[in-house]
């Protein structure tokens, strides 16, 4: 099986503000979605969420604030899955909770070195 990276993107500023109960319910949706992938034997790494702040290092050694604030969508997190084909990996991404709040899932095959 090949490995694929699922990259979760959304606009932090457009995301709804959730109450503690809604946050807990949302977390449960994510846990259920990941558990469903794991139950099929397709989970390579559950991944993690990413904080919005960071740094960007360029080839000339310049370090700047990032990710770029002018970009509407930011990478919120990732998961790694195992699948035979890109289409199968895309099918595993179906039902991802981020899709229901206006976000996207980018699916990329990992090319081992």
C-alpha positions as CSV (number, residue, x, y, z in Angstrom):
1,X,0.0,0.0,0.0
2,X,1.1,3.6,-0.6
3,X,0.9,6.3,1.9
4,X,-1.0,9.6,1.4
5,X,-1.0,12.8,3.3
6,X,-4.4,14.4,4.0
7,X,-3.8,18.2,4.5
8,X,-6.7,20.0,6.2
9,X,-7.2,23.6,5.1
10,X,-9.7,26.3,6.2
11,X,-9.9,30.0,6.9
12,X,-9.3,30.5,10.6
13,X,-11.1,33.8,10.6
14,X,-14.3,32.3,9.0
15,X,-14.5,29.3,11.3
16,X,-17.5,29.5,13.6
17,X,-16.8,30.3,17.3
18,X,-17.9,27.2,19.2
19,X,-19.0,26.8,22.8
20,X,-17.2,24.3,25.0
21,X,-19.9,21.7,24.3
22,X,-19.7,22.3,20.6
23,X,-15.9,22.0,20.7
24,X,-16.3,18.7,22.5
25,X,-18.8,17.4,19.9
26,X,-16.6,18.5,17.1
27,X,-13.6,16.8,18.6
28,X,-15.7,13.6,18.9
29,X,-16.6,13.9,15.2
30,X,-12.9,14.0,14.3
31,X,-12.1,11.1,16.6
32,X,-14.9,9.0,15.0
33,X,-13.8,9.8,11.5
34,X,-10.2,8.9,12.3
35,X,-11.3,5.7,14.1
36,X,-13.3,4.7,11.0
37,X,-10.2,5.0,8.9
38,X,-8.2,3.0,11.5
39,X,-10.9,0.3,11.6
40,X,-10.4,-0.3,7.9
41,X,-6.7,-0.7,8.4
42,X,-5.9,2.5,6.5
43,X,-4.5,4.8,9.2
44,X,-0.7,5.4,8.9
45,X,-0.5,8.3,11.4
46,X,-3.4,10.1,13.0
47,X,-1.5,13.4,12.6
48,X,-2.1,16.5,14.6
49,X,-3.6,20.0,14.5
50,X,-1.3,22.9,13.7
51,X,-1.4,26.3,15.4
52,X,-1.9,29.3,13.1
53,X,1.4,31.0,14.0
54,X,4.8,30.0,12.6
55,X,7.9,31.2,10.7
56,X,8.9,30.9,7.1
57,X,12.6,30.4,6.3
58,X,13.7,31.3,2.8
59,X,16.7,30.0,0.9
60,X,18.7,33.1,1.6
61,X,18.4,32.7,5.4
62,X,15.6,35.3,5.9
63,X,13.1,34.3,8.6
64,X,9.7,35.9,8.4
65,X,6.4,35.6,10.2
66,X,4.2,33.0,8.6
67,X,2.1,31.3,7.4
68,X,1.4,34.2,5.1
69,X,-1.6,36.2,6.5
70,X,-2.7,37.3,3.1
71,X,-3.5,33.7,2.2
72,X,-7.2,33.0,3.0
73,X,-6.8,29.3,3.8
74,X,-4.3,28.0,6.3
75,X,-3.2,24.5,7.0
76,X,-4.9,23.4,10.2
77,X,-3.6,19.9,10.4
78,X,-2.8,16.6,8.7
79,X,-3.4,12.9,8.8
80,X,-1.5,10.1,6.9
81,X,-3.5,7.2,5.4
82,X,-2.6,4.0,3.5
83,X,-4.4,3.2,0.3
84,X,-3.7,1.4,-3.0
85,X,-4.6,4.4,-5.2
86,X,-5.1,8.1,-5.1
87,X,-8.9,7.6,-5.7
88,X,-9.0,5.2,-2.6
89,X,-7.2,7.9,-0.5
90,X,-9.7,10.5,-1.7
91,X,-12.6,8.2,-0.7
92,X,-11.0,7.9,2.8
93,X,-11.1,11.7,3.0
94,X,-14.8,11.8,2.3
95,X,-16.7,12.6,5.5
96,X,-13.8,14.6,7.1
97,X,-15.4,17.0,9.6
98,X,-13.5,20.0,8.1
99,X,-15.6,19.6,4.9
100,X,-18.7,20.6,6.9
101,X,-17.4,23.9,8.0
102,X,-16.2,25.1,4.6
103,X,-12.7,23.7,4.7
104,X,-10.9,21.4,2.2
105,X,-8.8,18.3,2.3
106,X,-5.8,18.1,0.0
107,X,-4.8,14.5,-0.8
108,X,-1.1,13.9,-1.8
109,X,0.8,10.7,-2.3
110,X,4.0,10.4,-0.3
111,X,6.9,9.5,-2.5
112,X,9.4,7.7,-0.3
113,X,13.1,8.7,-0.7
